[in-house]
Amino acid sequence: MSSKPIFVATHPRACSTAFERVFMTRPDILQCIHEPFGDAFYFGPERLSDRYEEDEEARMKSGFANTTYKDVATTLLQLAESQDKRLFIKDIAHYLVPPNQRPATIAPSLSHVEANTGTGAAAANGTAHADGTAANGTPSSSTTTNPTVMPLRLLRQFHFTFLIRHPRRAIPSYYRCTIPPLSAQTGFHNFMPSEAGYDELRRLFDYLLQAGVIGQQQQQNGAAVNGSSSNGVNGNANGGDHGVKVTVVDADDLLDKPAAVIRAFCEDVGIDYHDGMLKWEDEEGQSRAVDAFKKWDGFHEDAIASTELRPRAHPKKIPTEEEEDEEWRKKYGEEGQRVIRQCVNANAADYEYLKAFAVKV
């Protein structure tokens, strides 16, 4: 079983903070790190996002104007090596990927990542290329171009898992965070479809799959072939020399059957599960959560105010497209409904692709 830092890669508004709160109940074995690569993505000198490009004051005020991708990666790996607790990292996949399918190159601060020697924190020094080849041109195990700004050798240092939610729920929730009155709190004053995150999450998933960072599988017409594992994915569950079991959690499954989904996730990543992980009413845990989530003010209020993760009383009803459009029109106006529908439709196929890999409970 892998003992690498657990990296939950997700997209915005996937119930990921509630998911993270579950694992914040285990300070005995885990240290939770909340969205660390957003610092470099939005504010640092290697920033990929245009959101604060014209707002130097906001970048400086963030405290991360000088934070590079190497700074974040080195801090994480040093933490992992310096303590007995395992890291549990929840982060947004598109923080590692240039927006709008722009070609990826390794972040300048990581351009000297060691390709052939070094592990852990040492993996944040040396040379490698974005496609995962070594500096001497030796091919990696992947035939897919690396979509991220992180060298493959660095990506291998983490135990990647994935959390998804249907865009019909995630996109309206994100849109709400970018318009008044909530935008006054979040500081996100316009909706950017490039921040939906599904395309980047799928491309990261496929790259890690083909590179053997997660279990090596084959798919045909969206269905597993050549055998299957307990989560419905075929092939070698250990992914050869490098891979770990493919673990994809769907937020709707999580909300309907939290205990079963968390138990299955824990089994995949090597954590002992107990039902007490689904409640967090203690004052110390609440203080940790408030401190962890404060840098993204306005996005995590529900998770901060919550005290447990319990099953929904009734499964979420799937409305018709007409019903959805009417609901969004009432809440956000004609323009809001149009923008949300366009974004939902643009990301549905990527969600459905990843859903095919989801943990079955």
N, C-alpha and C positions, 0 to 999 in steps of 0.2 A: 504493500500500500504506500502511495506517495506521502511524503512528509513535507512537500514543497508548500510555500505560501499559497493559500487558496485565493484565486482571483475570480470573482463573480463578474463577468462581463455582461453588460445590459444596455438598454436604451432608456431615455428619459420616461418617467411616469409608468414604470413597470411594477409598481409596488415594491421596488427594490429596497427602499429604506425600511419598510416594515419587515421585509425579509432579513435585512441586516440587523434589526433590533433583536431578532431571535438569537442571533449568534453573539450579540453583545451581552447576553445573559451568561456567557461562559468565560468570564475573565480568568477562571482557573486554568484554562488551557489555550485561550485565544486572545490575540490583540487585534481588534477591529480597526481598520483604516478606511476612512470614508472619502472616496473619490479623489485620490491624490493627484492623478494626472490632469485634472481640470485646471490646476494652477499653471502648468506649462501651456496647456491648450489655449486658455483664454488670455493670460496675462504676461507670460514670459517672453524673452527675446526670440524664441523659436515658435511662438504662438501660431497655431493653425487656423484659429477662428478669426473672423472679421468683426465679431460683435463689439469688441472694445478697440478696434484698430484706430479710430479717430478720437478716442477718449483716454488720453495719457493720464489724466487725473485719476480716473477710475482704476487704471492699471497700477499706478503708484499707490493708491489708497488700499488696494487689495493686499499689499505686502508681498506679492509674488512677481513683481515686474522683472526680477532678475532670475527667476526660477527656470531652469532648463530641464529637459527630459532626463538628462543624466543625473541631475540633482535628485529628482524624484526616485528614479530607479535605484540609485546608490543608497539613498536613505532606506528604502524598503528592504533591500537585500542585506544591508548592514543590520537592520533591526532583526531580520530573520535569523541571522547568524549569531547575534549577541545575546539571545535570550532563549529560555526553554519553551516559551509559548509559541504557538504557530500563528502566523499572520492570516487574517481573514480580510481580504481587500474587496470592497465593492466599488466598481468604477464603470463609467460610461465608455463603451467600446469606441465611439467616434472621437474620443479624446486622443486616441492613438493613430487616427486615420485622417489624411487630408480631406476636407469637405468636397462635395460635388464630384467625387470620383477623380479628383486630380491625382496624377501619378505620385507615388510615395517615394521619398528618398530618406535615408537614415538621418535623423536629427543631427545637426552639426556637432553637438556636444557628445554624441555617441558614435561619431565617425571613426573612432579608434578602438571600438570594442574588439577585444581579443577574439579571433575566430577559431583558434585551435587550442588555446590553453586557458585555464582559469574557470572557476565556478563561483557561484554566489556573488558577493560584492565585486569580485575580480572581473565578473562578466561585464561590468560597466566601463571597461577599459580595453583598448585594442582596436582591431579593424574588421569590419564585415560589411557586406553590401545588402541593399534592401531586399534582394531576391533570396537571401539566405546563403549565397555562395561565400566561400572563404575568400580572403584577399588575393590568393593565388589563382582564383578562378575555379577551384574545385566545386562541382555542383553539390548542392544540398540534396536532401531526400525529397524536397518539394519541387513540383513542376509548375506551381502557381506563383506568380509574383507576389512578394510580400506587400500587402496593402498598407502596412503601418510604418511609422517612423522608428520602430524598435527593431534592432537586429534579431534574427532568428535565435541566435545563441542566448540572448537576453530573454526572449519570450519563453524559452525552454525552462527558465528558472521558476516558472509559476505553474500551479495546478489550475488550469482554466476550466470554469464551469460557466453556464449561460442561463440568463433569466429573461423571459419574453412576456409580452402582453399584447393582445390584439390591438392593432392601431385604432380601431373604432372606439377603444376606451382610452388608450394612451394619448393620442393626438389631441382630442378635445381638452383633456386635462392639462396638457402642456400649453395649448393655445391660451387657456384661461390664465396661466402664469405670466403671459406676455402682454396682457391688456389691463387697463384700469378695472377695478382698483388694486388688484394684486400686484401689478407690475411696479407700483410704487414701492412695494416691499422687496420684490425679487431683483429689481434693477434691470430686468429684461423688458425693454420697451417696444420690441417688435418681434413678431413671430418669424422664425427662419426655418423653412422646410428642411434645410440641410441638417438641422439638429434633431430630426426625427430619429435617426440612428439605426434604422433597420438594415439598410444597405451595408453600412459599415460593419454591423454585427454579423451579418451573413458572410461577408467577405473575410472577416477575421476568422470565423468558424471554419469556413472552407479551407483557408490557408493552414490553420493549425491541424485540421484533419489530414490534409494531404502531406504536410510536413511530419506527421506522426507525433505531434505534440499532444494531441488527444487521439483516442483510438482510431486506428485506420479501418475505414469501412468502405464499402461500395454501395451505391444506391442505383436502383433502376426504376424510373417512373415514380420516384418519391417513396418507393418501398424498399425495405432491406432485403438483400439477397445474400446467398452463401452463408446461411446460419444467422442466429440472432442472439442478442444478449438480453439480460433481464429488463433493460429499458427500451427494448424494441429496436436496437441498432445491431447490425450484424458484424461479424468479423472478430478480430482479436481485441478483446476488451482492454488489453494493456497497451495496444498500439505499438507493438514491437519493443525496441530498446528505450524509447522515450515516452510513449503516449500513456495517458491515463484514461480511465473510462469516460466515454462521452456522457455528460450530464447536462441536460437542458430542462429547466423548470418553467412551466407555463403559469402565469400569475392567476389565471382563473382556476386551475387545479389547486394552486396553493390556497386560494380563498375558500374553495369548496371543501378541501380535505387537508387542512394545514398539518395535522399530526402525521398523516401518512406520507405527505410530500417531504416534510422536513426529515422524517425518519429515513426515507429513501435517499435523500441528498446526503445526509450524514453517513450513511453506509457507503456511498460512492466515494466520499472524500476522506473517510477514515476518522470520523468523530463519533464518540459514543452519544447516543440520543437519550434524552429523558423528557417527559411531558412538561417538566418545569421550565423548559426553554421557551414555551409558548406564552409565558406570563412575565411581566417586568414591572412590577409595582413598587420595587424598592427605591428609596431615595438616591442611593449611590448610583444605581443603574440609570436613573433618570438624569442625574447630573452629567454622567458620561455622554449620554445621548445629546443633551442640549449643547454640550461643548463640541461634540463631533460635528453636529449639523449646522452650527451657527454661521459658518462662512457662506452657506447658500440660503440665506434668510428668505422665508416665504415659500420655499419648496417642500419643506418637511414638517409643516405644522401638524398635520394629521398623525404622522408617525410619532412625533414628540408627545402629543396629547394622548396617545393610545396607551393601554396597559396590558393588552394581550392580543394574541392572534387566534381567533376562534372561527369555526366554520360559519359560513353564511347560512342564514335561516332557510333561504330558498336559492336554488341555482339561478345565476344571472340570466334573465330573459334576453334572447337575441332579437332585437327589433328588426323590422324591415328597413330597407334603405330609405324609404319614404318617411317612416317614423323617426329614424335618426336625423334626417335632414330637417324635419320640422322641429325636433328638439333643439338642434344646434341653431336653427334660425331664430327661435324664441330667445335663446340665451345670448347669442352673439351677433345677430343681425344677418342680413343677406350676404354681405361680404365675408363675414366670419364663417358662415355655413359653407360658402363656396370654397374658401381656402382649406377648411378642415376636410371637406369631402375629397378634394383633389389630393391632399396629402395622405389621407387614409387609403385611397385607391392606389396611390403610387407605392405604398409600402406593404400592402396586403400580401402580395406574392412572396416577399421575403419572410414575412411572419409565417405564412403557411409552410414554407420550406423548412424553417427551423422547428416548427411545431411537430413535424414528422419525426423528430428526434426526441421529443419530450418524454420525460420519465412517466411511466405508466403506473398508476396506483389504483 
